[in-house]
Amino acid sequence: MATPATSPIDRTAPIFVAGHRGLVGSALVRRLEADGFTTILTVGREEVDLRDQAAVTTWFDTHRPRYVILAAGTVGGIL
């Protein structure tokens, strides 16, 4: 039986997941939660437009995430 790997990431550190509503981002959030990460930060586009550098800078200054996972993107759907 394999032993669980230890995480080099502090499980209480703030982790920002951009794109948390998408297929990949939502799976990442579920996995982080299942693995015991307690401070997962998310923000919707109605609150912060990730294309607006000033808005992103203000949000980062306020929330101070230690880690960032970028799973956001523009998609056109299957068709």
Secondary structure by P-SEA (a helix, b strand, c coil): cccbbbbccccccbbbbcccccaaaaaaaaaaaaacccbbbbbcccccccccaaaaaaaaaacccccccccbbbbcccc
